[in-house]
Amino acid sequence: MLLVDDEEDFVKVLAERLKVRGLEVFTANCGQKALDMTGEQGFDIIVLDLAMPGMDGLETLQRIKENDADIEIVMLSGKGTMRSGIDAIKSGAKDFLEKPVDLNVLLDKIEEAKERRLLNLQKKASEKVSEILRKKGW
């Protein structure tokens, strides 16, 4: 998973807490770095802060989804409003959580995102096999 937030201490502490729980966590401190990293390697889940200098979380979300619509994204915000949460969900985020985030709630959201991602990958693999079989006439 990729954790994106401009608050370095927050990212460091949260990444360590997630790693202790068995997750492989990469970090980015801005939207552009997150975009670069998603282009270099595939992530299943991204936890993305809404309020960041430069490219904010909403723009980052939209640009990530343009490149890979299937990435599961959970948005975080310490300054979120109902409107920003709705905009994030409309843009493809699966969840929107307020900071300070309860680690157990975040872990539940990550688990849900992982399950959705696996189901989506299984569905695509099944569709691909069906397509191959149709082409072969089997």
C-alpha positions in Angstrom: 0.0 0.0 0.0 1.0 3.6 -0.4 0.5 6.2 2.3 0.5 9.8 1.1 0.5 12.8 3.4 2.6 15.9 3.7 2.9 15.7 7.5 6.2 13.8 7.8 5.8 12.8 11.5 2.2 11.5 10.9 3.3 9.4 7.8 6.3 8.0 9.7 4.3 6.9 12.8 1.3 5.6 10.8 3.6 3.7 8.4 5.4 2.0 11.3 2.1 1.1 13.0 0.8 -0.4 9.8 4.1 -2.3 9.1 3.9 -3.8 12.6 0.5 -5.2 11.6 2.0 -7.0 8.6 1.3 -4.5 5.8 3.9 -3.5 3.2 3.8 0.3 3.3 5.5 2.8 1.0 5.2 6.5 1.7 5.0 9.7 -0.3 4.9 13.3 1.0 3.2 15.0 -1.9 0.7 14.3 -4.7 3.3 14.4 -7.5 5.5 11.8 -5.7 2.5 9.6 -5.3 1.7 9.8 -9.0 5.3 9.0 -9.9 5.3 6.0 -7.5 2.0 4.6 -8.8 3.5 4.9 -12.3 6.6 2.9 -11.3 4.9 0.1 -9.3 1.4 -1.1 -8.8 -0.3 -0.5 -5.6 -3.5 -2.1 -4.5 -4.4 0.4 -1.9 -3.6 4.1 -1.3 -4.3 6.0 1.8 -4.3 9.6 0.7 -4.5 12.9 2.6 -6.9 15.5 1.3 -5.1 18.7 2.3 -1.6 18.9 0.9 0.3 21.9 -0.6 0.7 22.0 -4.3 -1.4 19.2 -5.8 -4.0 18.5 -3.2 -5.4 15.0 -2.4 -8.5 15.4 -4.6 -6.5 16.3 -7.7 -4.0 13.5 -6.8 -7.0 11.1 -6.5 -8.4 12.1 -9.9 -5.0 11.8 -11.7 -4.3 8.4 -10.1 -7.7 7.1 -11.1 -7.1 8.3 -14.7 -4.1 6.0 -14.8 -5.6 3.1 -12.9 -9.3 3.2 -12.1 -9.0 0.0 -10.1 -6.7 1.2 -7.3 -8.6 1.3 -4.0 -8.2 4.7 -2.3 -9.1 5.7 1.2 -9.0 9.5 1.8 -7.9 11.1 5.1 -8.5 14.7 6.2 -8.0 16.8 9.3 -9.8 19.6 7.7 -12.4 17.8 5.7 -15.9 19.0 5.1 -19.0 17.1 4.0 -18.5 18.6 0.5 -14.9 17.5 0.2 -15.9 14.0 1.4 -18.6 13.8 -1.3 -16.2 15.1 -3.9 -13.6 12.5 -3.0 -16.2 9.7 -3.2 -17.5 10.9 -6.5 -13.9 11.0 -7.8 -13.4 7.3 -6.9 -12.3 7.2 -3.3 -14.0 4.2 -1.5 -13.9 5.8 2.0 -13.3 9.1 3.7 -11.9 9.3 7.2 -11.3 12.2 9.6 -7.9 12.7 11.3 -7.0 11.8 13.9 -7.8 8.5 12.5 -8.6 5.5 14.8 -6.0 2.9 13.7 -8.6 0.0 14.1 -11.1 1.9 11.8 -8.3 2.5 9.3 -7.3 -1.2 9.4 -10.9 -2.2 8.8 -11.1 0.1 5.8 -7.8 -1.2 4.4 -9.1 -4.8 4.8 -12.3 -3.9 3.0 -10.3 -2.3 0.2 -8.1 -5.3 0.0 -11.1 -7.6 -0.4 -12.7 -5.4 -3.0 -9.4 -5.3 -4.9 -9.0 -9.1 -4.8 -12.6 -9.6 -6.0 -12.0 -7.1 -8.9 -8.8 -8.9 -9.9 -10.5 -12.3 -9.8 -13.4 -10.9 -11.9 -11.0 -9.5 -14.5 -9.0 -12.8 -14.6 -12.2 -14.8 -15.1 -13.4 -12.5 -17.9 -10.0 -12.8 -19.6 -10.1 -16.6 -19.4 -13.7 -16.6 -20.8 -12.6 -14.4 -23.6 -9.6 -16.7 -24.5 -11.9 -19.7 -24.4 -14.4 -18.0 -26.7 -11.7 -17.1 -29.2 -10.4 -20.7 -29.2 -13.9 -22.0 -29.7 -13.9 -24.1 -26.6 
